[in-house]
Amino acid sequence: MKYVVDTVIDRPVNEVISKFDDPENLKEWMDGLLSFEPISGTPGEIGAKAKLVFQMGKKKIEMIETITAKNLPDEFGGTYEAEGVFNTVMNRFESVGNDQTRMTQQCEFEFTSFMMKVMGFFIPGAFKSQTRKHMDAFKSFAERDVTGRVTPEQVTVDE
């Protein structure tokens, strides 16, 4: 299963990249992330491996991240292996408009267990929905100023 999700973030590309490229920030936007533990290599660099543990409902899910590409802002890619699923992700960032960044995420899922194949067949939208949820959370995090407040240009008034 393949799909693409994108959004425009109201921040300059260099600021977005700075927030995206810092593993310490994962907890700020990855819903359910319990831990991020480097396994090998330099975290965030090509070849690095890390174990991520998520709480999803009543279940804990462990996945192994391997960084496969890093040429920011053009690309940041990785694979994510969990029980029954292998996910390939490529993130791209491009400057658009005045101090805005388009973030695009290409995802491909391969299901390796019967149960995950069934889920992928019957509820493929759940995977895209989870990706969208994380992207929207990253957008909100990236648009916050250093104090955690929403900046004035982010406030909209209904007329």
N, C-alpha and C positions, 0 to 999 in steps of 0.2 A: 504494500500500500504506500503510495506517494502522495504528498500534498505540499503546498506552499502557503505560508501565513506571513503577512507583513503589517506594519504599522508605521506611522510617522510620529516621531518623538520631538517635542518642542525644546530641543537642546542642540548645540553644535556637535558635530560628529566626534571631535576630539574629547569632549566631555562624556558623551555616551560611551565611547570606547573605554575611557578610563574607568567608568563604573562597571561596565560589562567584564572587563579583563581582570578584575580583582576578585579572587575566590572568596575573600572575606565578605563580599557583598551578596553572595548567593542566598544567605539566610534572609536577606531583605526582600527577596522577590520569589524565591522558590518555595511555594506553599507546601508544607508538609516535610520539608527537609529537616532531618534530625541531626545529620552529621555529614561532613566532608572530610575524608581522610586520604591524604596523598599516599600512594603505594610505591611509586617509582618515578624517576625523572624529576625535572623541575616543574612544579605545578604551573599549569597554563601554557606550557611549551610543547611543541610537537614531540610525541612519544610518551609524554607523561601519562601515568595512570593514577586514578583515584577511585576510592569507594565512596559512593553516596548512599545514604540510608534515608528512606522516606517513610512517613506514616501516611498510609492511604486507607482511610476508614479504620477498620480494626486490624488491618494487615500492615506489617513492616515489609518494605521492598528494598532489597539491596541491588545496586547496579554498579557496574564497573565502567568508568569513563576512560576513554583513550583519546587524547588529542591527536588528530590526524592532519590538521592544516592550521596555519596561523600566519596570516599576512594581512593584518588589520590596517585599514577598515575593509579591505576587499573580501576577506574570508576568515572565518574561524570555524573549524570543523572538528567533529568528534564522533566516536561511536559510543553507544551505551548498551551494555549487555546486562540483561536481567533474566530471571527464570522465564523461559518460554518466548523471549523476544530479543531481537537484535535491531537497534535503531541507529540510523546514520543521520546526522544533522549537519547542515552547513548554514552558518549565519553570515549575512553580508550587511554592511552599513554604507550608506551613501548620503552625502550632503545634499539637501534639497531646500529650496526657499531660503528665507532669512533665519539662520540659526536653527535649522531643523534637520533631522536625520531620519532617513527611511531605513528601517530594520526589516530584513527579509530572512525568513527561516525556511529552508527546504528540508523536509523530513521524509525518510523512507523507513518503513517498518518491515521486518521479516519475522514471521512467527515460527517458532521452532517447537512448540508443544501443541498438542491437540486443542487444549482449552483456549490458548491464545489465538489459534487459528479460527476457532468458533467465534470468539469475541471480535476479532478483526473482520470476520465476514458479516456478523449480525449487527454490530455496533461500531462501525468504523468512525462515525462522527465523534465518539467519545475520545479518541486519540487526538483528533484535530482540536476538539474543545479544550482538552488539557493543555495543548500547545498554546492555544489562544489565551487561556487563563494565565499561563506563565509569562507570555509576551506582554499582556496588558499589565500584569503586576510589575514587570521590568520597566515598562513605559512610565508607570506611576512613580516608581522608585527613582528613575533617571530624571524625571521632571521636578523632583523635590530639590529645594536648595539645601545647602550644607546644614542648616538648622533643622531640616525635616519639614519645613513649612512649604505649602504650595505657593509658588510665586504669583504676583499680581496678574501676569499675562495668562495664567492658567485658569483664572476665575472667569466664569461666564455668567452673564446676567440675562435671565429670560425677560423679554420685553412684552 
